[in-house]
Amino acid sequence: MSMSISATSSAAVATGARTGATGEVKGKAGSAEEEFLKIARMTPAERLHAAMLAKLGLTEEEFAKLDPKQQAVIQEKIAAEIKEQMAASGDKRVGMIADITV
């Protein structure tokens, strides 16, 4: 998902943000760099969890605000989706779904 400086500048103009001399977006609360760093700092499990929540139309913050019973239901949906994706991929390596380490 690469974006040229001109495309970034166009997006900034569309959102009302200003761009600096190098083309970076200034004055924008959720800049692309901040979003990238947020994702880059996540573990693979956290990224997968966030992607599955997004697929269900939730953010991490919204998920955190739910009561434990609702969170458990969503966790079950996520686990079922992961298992379904693993079964569909045909990858049968040991430990792909279950953690077999002790």
N, C-alpha and C positions, 0 to 999 in steps of 0.2 A: 504494500500500500504506500507507494512513494508518491510524493506530491511536489511538483516543481515550485519554485519561488513565486512565479507569476500566479499559479493556481492558489497558492497560500495567500498571496496578496489579494486576489480576487475574493477569496473566502473571507478575508479580514474586512474588506470593504463592505461585503454583503452583510456582515455581522456588526459593522460599525466600529471595528477595532482599527487602530492605526498601525502602520508598519514602519519599522526602522529602516536605516540605510541598507542593511544586509538582507532585508526582506522578512525578518522575523516579526511575528505578531506581538504588538505591545498593547498593554491595557486590557487584556482579555483574561478573565478570571480562570478559565480552564484551557490554557494554551495547549497546543499539540505536544510541546516538549514535556509539560507537566503530566499530561495524560500518558505519554510514552514512558516516562520515568515511573509513574505509578504502576503501570503494567509490568515494566522490566524488573521492578523490585519484588514482584509476587513470585511465590514458588509455583512450579507447574500445577500443583494441586489447587492452589488459590486461583490461578488463571482458569483452570477447568471449571471450578465452582462458579466463578464470575461469569464465564461464558454460558454455563447452564442456567444460571439465574437470569441472564439477559434473554435467553431463549424463552424463558417463562415470563418475561416482561418485568423482572424485578432488578433492583440494584442491591448491592451489598448492604447499604444503609437501610433500605426498606426491609430487607430480610432480617437484619439485626433488630428491628423494631417489632417484629412479629412475636407472638407468644410462643413458648417452647413446643406446644402441640402443633401449631401451624408450621413451625420450622421443621419439625420431624416429618410432617407430610411432604413438604417440599424436598427434604433430603432424600426421602424414599423415591420420589419422582426422579430426582437427579441420578440416584443409584441405578434405577431401572433404565433410564436413558443411556447411561454409560454402558451397562451390560448389553443393551440392545445394539449399541454402536460397535462394541467389541465383537459380538456374535456376527454382525453383518460384515465386519472387516475380514473375517476369516483368519485372523491372527490367533494361533493356538499355542503361543509360547506359555510355558509354566509361569504363573505369577502375574499374568497380565491383568486379571480382575481382582484376585485376592492377594493380600500381603502374606506371603508364606514365610517371612523371616521371623525369628524368635528373639 
